[in-house]
Amino acid sequence: MLIPDAMQAIMALHASVEKCGVAATTLGLAHLRASQINGCAPCIEMGRQQAKKNEETEQRLFAVSAWREAPWFTDAERAALALTEAVTRLSDRTDPVPDAVWDEAARHFDESALAALVMSIATTNLFNRVNVSTRQVAGAW
């Protein structure tokens, strides 16, 4: 908020991503997963609120952290979640986004939607890093 032009630019990026053909529920799951990985309580709470508006079920929300073992996600959502984990954990492996992860996402999302998904994940990671580093409190807004 101290740099309003930056916040406006980030919000414009976020708004443009929402228009690129990726289901709001898929973007929400990716947002929640990245925020879980990064330990960003404000983004987890905001993601929960938005998911409820999108009529997401509690069952799926609670299972996002164990999406590989949970039966409630589509193949496209699984591909988005795998991509989210890879993009969020870039430094955890020598091949940060393996071809298999990228190719599986590309099977489910056209080029524009895949670009939107990557931008959405990156934007979530930006918000996570700002909120965690400045010790923002969930629900304090």
C-alpha positions, 0 to 999 in steps of 0.5 A, spaced: 500 500 500 505 504 500 507 504 493 500 505 490 502 504 483 505 497 484 499 495 487 495 497 481 499 494 476 499 487 480 492 488 481 491 489 473 496 483 472 491 479 476 485 481 473 488 480 466 489 473 468 482 471 470 480 473 463 484 467 459 480 461 460 482 458 466 477 456 471 476 460 477 476 454 481 483 452 478 486 458 479 483 458 486 486 451 487 493 453 485 493 460 489 491 456 495 497 451 494 502 456 493 500 460 499 500 453 503 507 452 501 510 459 502 506 459 509 502 465 507 496 465 512 493 472 509 493 469 502 490 462 504 485 466 508 483 470 502 483 464 497 479 460 502 474 466 502 474 467 494 473 459 493 467 459 497 464 465 493 466 460 487 462 455 491 468 450 492 467 445 497 470 444 504 472 437 502 476 439 496 479 445 500 482 441 506 485 436 501 489 441 497 495 440 501 494 432 499 491 433 492 496 427 489 492 422 494 485 425 494 480 423 489 476 430 488 480 433 483 480 433 475 486 431 471 487 438 469 486 441 476 492 436 478 496 438 472 495 445 475 497 443 482 503 440 480 505 446 476 504 450 481 508 446 486 514 446 481 514 454 479 513 455 487 519 451 489 524 453 483 530 452 488 528 445 491 531 441 485 536 441 479 530 441 474 525 446 477 519 445 472 521 438 469 518 437 462 513 432 464 510 437 469 510 442 463 507 437 458 502 435 462 499 442 464 500 443 456 495 437 455 490 440 459 491 448 457 492 451 451 498 456 450 494 462 453 491 459 458 498 456 460 501 463 460 495 465 465 496 459 469 504 461 470 502 468 471 497 467 476 502 462 480 507 468 479 503 473 482 501 469 488 508 467 489 509 475 489 503 476 494 506 471 499 513 473 499 510 480 500 505 478 506 510 473 509 516 478 509 512 484 512 508 479 517 501 481 515 496 478 519 490 473 516 484 477 516 487 483 519 484 487 513 
